[in-house]
Every structure is written in structure tokens, then in C-alpha cells.
Amino acid sequence: MAERKRRPGKKKEPTKFSRKMKKKLLVMFSCVMVMLFALIGRLTYIEQVKGEEYKKQVLSQQGYESQSIPFQRGEILDSKGTVLASSVDVYNVILDCRLINEETYDLESRKKIKKYVEPTVEALLQCFPDVTEEEVMAALTEKADSRYFVLRKKLHYEEIREFQELESKVDKKGKKVNPNVQGVWFEKEYQREYPYGNLASKVLGFTTSGNEGIGGLEDYYNDVLNGINGRQYGFLNSDNNFEKTIKDPINGRTLILTMDLNIQKIVQERIAEFQEEHRDEEHEGPGSNQTGVIVMNPQNGEILAMSDSLVYDLNNPRDLSLYYTEEEINGFSEQEQLDKLNKIWQNYCITYTYEPGSTTKPFTVATALETGKTREWYDCDGVEKIGGHEIHCVQRSGHGPQTMEESLMNSCNDAMMAMAFEVGKEAFYKYQNIFNFGLRTNIDLPGEARTDTLIYTVDNTNDTSLATNAFGQNFNVTMVQLASAFSSLINGGYYYQPHLVKKIVDDNGNTVQSFDKTVLKQTISRQTSDTIKEYLYKTVSEGTGKSAKVAGYSMGGKTGTAQKGNRDDKKYVVSFIGFAPVENPEVLVYVVIDEANVILEKQSSALATELAKRIFTDLLPYMNIFQDEETEELENPEGTEGIPEGENPEGNEGGNPEGNEGEGTPEGGNPEENGGENTPEGGNSEENGGEGTPGEGPPGQGGEEGGAGQPENPGGDEYPAEGIPEAMPEGGEEAPPEE
Ligand SMILES: [Zn+2]
């Protein structure tokens, strides 16, 4: 306290600056003022004498100061190197209206005039045929002060070249010929282009501006395809010259696909043909609700082609006019339009789930073979009574005694049910898991449906479900799931991850990453695989798959028919999965036709086998797969077999017409029968409701339709992403694939 009192007495603050210091400060202040005046003087001089020159320089650099330089998004190439998607440079024509409008002092007239307007407008009209004088003048008057007026967007280089040449043209002395053409510059950006329009639209997807992939590979590999923007910095150096430094953009990486452009073309053309052939047949509209096709190499999981019938133009992805009339489109609300577009953009082959039907019978037979629960023959009397339901065979009168081979050839439900029961539910569902049903394949595409809630497990199944599951009903799959699992049946037992990208390369063509075949697991032994192949060969050469046979080629395969939704709706999914050649399969084709637009009596897998045959017919020679069978014999054996089957529902095989083998298909064209007996094959509507059949529908919803019987999370923890080690088939662990 005492100290404090003393301080005020000192009174030293006002004399903080000594006289000497004040003097110094004054001198410094004066110096600064002098310098400031000098600077102002200099600036005034610059403004007055050299103003125009500097101004122009600065203005012409407008838009260059710290400007972002866009990267080029990577391309997508097919397996042979054909460009399917690329980003080409395009240019926006930008007007610097303020610069064009600038008034300069004219020595001759001694007036300020706008000397840039006329020559610039003239040059624009000359070089851009669709630009009108009115619009340029409107821009120059209405947006007179704008530095950034977009006159045209996304012109290709050829379209702007003439103007660039005119603007930069110099005479012999190096002087600009058109110095008064000013204030027009070109802003470069990239535009995604798809040279083949709708080709592989479901697989490729598209991008929005800003390089954001929507659907397909554009989406799944968005980060790989995108690069990093560069930047351009402008500054004035010590000599007052404008300089710029450029940080180059890093361009995106390119995808090289397993897909083959020509195979994809074949598939899309054949699907389109089917859709047209059956247009307006049963009701107004295309040949089916959806038709999906997957072509893959069963020896490595490479997808060679994939499409459905709702393709769209990748260069104009929001165009609904392909599928709707103008009137219809105008009637849609915004939400409706979006829903329609989403349906079109979705890839049926991976997002849609359905009951596969008889194409899964080879899996049941394989399970029986693997577990050793086989019999020499099974007795088919046409019906089995299980869980209080009568479940019919495809042939109601019964097939009689059936060997394992015959049970596949004739698609016998009775035999399948017997096999499943002898195998037992534990082993049956263990093998469903081994075949990856209920699990995603993790194909490199977005939107693969989950099916874990759409299959039964050993804990929630019952006799009826086991019986119907044995022939492919009451559980759901996606196309890619079935095709991948089926590949393992015919390639020696190796489950390869299906994939579309073979390689990722950088800007200079160097490989960054390559995707060789990935074995996820061994499903069955080679011995079982060979046996199944033989059975499937017989199924195509003599059994229900005959109408898929291409003369001269050894082929194997299996048909399928299943009902969808409510059993009373009489809606069908018909299918065929086939491969060639049998000895060492090189190609697998899976065709699924969802609600073919044909009358009830014609709803059969013959539609799918016929479509598959057409695809195989084009495909096999293209792939250089050699004929390995005598054609003569095949074309006319005993008069009947060479005729294109499938067209003929009456068939020639003792009352079991091809294609009409499908369970769920009204036999003999008498749909009433089903209703009357209340025993639709495999599962009537009561069954579904009561037992909680896994419903079908979009991912995430399927389970809900299943009803009370289906547990909320029957998949969940029990399903590891990969095969359970102890669930490996005998011999599975010791046999790494040789190839
Ligand atoms: Zn039978």
C-alpha cells in the first residue's frame, strides 16, 4: 500500500518520450509522408501514362489468379481396350463484358471510345455460327460490368479453334492482327462421354457434374477414377511482370474391365429382340417386366457381359422417353419421375431377388453327392405329402423310378425332396451356406441385395420349407449369386468372386492394381463337379434343357421356373443357366425372364432357353470356342430331337414338354387345377403366409413380406462373410486351385 501511494508522486508517464525521441519520430513520419507522396505520384504517373497497358494486363489475367485446374477423370475400357467411358475436354465461352466495354482515349477523334466492342462481336459472330449479335449485345448492355458471362457451354476444341486462331494471329512483324478482339476467354472443363450410348449402362453407371459417380462402376470406383485438381497461381514478379506457377492436376486412374464390348452387344441385342418379339402379346407393353442376362467365365469369376432390359442412354441418363410417352412423363410428379429413373438405373442382375426354381436342383444333387447320401434310384409318384401339404412333382403322374442323373434331366421334384430329407436339414443348410446363398458375392458394383433374411436356416426351417428349398422355392437369390455358385459346380468346385474390373492403370498406362481370380472357397470336390457336369450335359442333350442346345457344341445347363409374389397372381420368373464346352467350361450364360408378356400356357422356361440359345449361338463362334460334337447327328436324330424345341410346348418327350417342367407352371395349361387342389407345387399362398416364406422384393424389404414365421434376423451372426472353415467339403482345404 505504501509503495502505491508513492508512485503517483513520480508523475513520469507524460514524459515517456524524450525530446530527442520526438524529434526522431517527426523525422521518420516526414520520411514516410514523403515516400507516400512519391508513391502516389508514381501511381498517378502509371495510371496516366502507362495505365492502359497495365490495366489490360491485369484484366486479361482475370480468372487466372489462383485458378483451379481440373483433373481428368480416368477412362473405363473393355477387356480389349475399347473406350466405354472417357472424359473429354470441353470449353465454356466466357465474356469479360467490362473489358469489352472499356472506353479508351482515341488520339484522332480526341474522344473516349469503346474500340473493342465492334471487332470482338464481329469475331464472335464469325467463329460461332449459332451466336447472334442480339444476344452478345444484350450481354454487353445488361451485364455491362460482368467479368464472367457464360456465352456458350461445353464446346469441343474444334468449335473454339477458329476463334483462338483469329485472336492470336500475328503479322510478319509479330504484331497482333486483331488487337481489338478482347475479353473473350475459354474455360476448360471435362465432360463424361459414353461413345456407345446405352451399352453396358447398368454396369457403367454415369456421373453428375462434379465427377460424382451414380450407380455402376462409376460409383463403385469413384475415388479411383477421380484425381486431384491442380492450381494456377498468378503474381507480379519484382519487375512488375505477371508470372504464374502451376501445380499440375493429378489425373484419375483408368479401369480395364473383364467385360467384352462385343459380348455385351450380343446380349443387349438379344434381350431387346426378345422384348420386341413379345411386345403387347398378353398385355400392352414390352416382352417382359425385366429380362436379365449374365455372361461370365466360370473359371475365374470374370463377368463378360451383364445387362437387363431396362437400359438407358448414359449420355442422357434422365431421359424417360425410352420407356414412357411424352404425355405419361408430363403426368408424373417429380417423385414419380425419380422413382421411374431409379428403377431404370437399377441393375436387375444384382439388386433384384427372386425364387430361383429348378436351376438350384444341381445344388441339391451336389449336396447329396458330397454327403454321400445317394441312392441308385428314387421313386417318383408325382406327389409327396409333407408337413400336411401335398407337394407335387412337375409331372403330376410321376416320373417313376429316377436315377440321380434322370432326376436332374427331368427336373423331378420328388427325387429332390427325397435327397434333401436324406441329407438332413443340418447338412442341407450348411451347403446352402457353402454355396454362398444368403451371402453377398461382393461383386465390385454398388447395390448388391442382401439375401440373408430371404433364406431359411437350420433353426427356422421346417419340413415343408426343406422340401420346397430342395427344388429352389421359398428362398431368394440374386442373379449374380446363382451364377457365381453355379460356376463352382462346373469348374471343379472353386467359388470365385465375381468381378468386373481386371486392372487399374494410371495416366501413363502403368498397372496400379490387378485383380486376378480370387477363390473365396471350395464348395464341392472335383469328383462331384465332374458328375454334376455330366448330369447337366445330359439335361441339355436329352432332358429339359434341350431347346438351349447349339448344334455342334457340348453344352450343359438347367432350366428353372418359379412363381413370384402371391401364388394366386400367376406371375412367373423363368430362367436358364448353361455353359460350354462341357469338358472345360469357358463360358456360362444365365438368363432370367421376369414376368414374360405371354399367355399363361406359354409361361415356361422354354422362353429363357430359347433366348440363351440365341446368345450362345452368337457367342461361341465369337469366343473361338471350337465345335466339339458332330453336328449331323444332332441336327436330325430320329426325326424329332433336332427341331428347335421350346417353340413346341407339346414337346416330344413323353408328356414332359421342355420348358414346361417348371414347378409352379400350370401343367397341361390348366391353371384351375392348381387352385382346386390347393397344392401348387412347392408352396401355395397359405404356405407362404403361414410359414413366413421369405418374400421377394427390393433389398431390405424382402424379409418383411415374409410374415410372422420369418425371424427378424435369421442371418446375422451366423453368417460369416466367407465360408465357414468346418463347413468345407471333404478335400476342400487341401486343394488350392491349380490355375
Ligand atoms: Zn418326378
Residues whose N, C-alpha, C, O or C-beta is under 5 A from the ligand:
A	BS01	ZN	C380 C393 Q395 G398 H399 C412 N413 D414
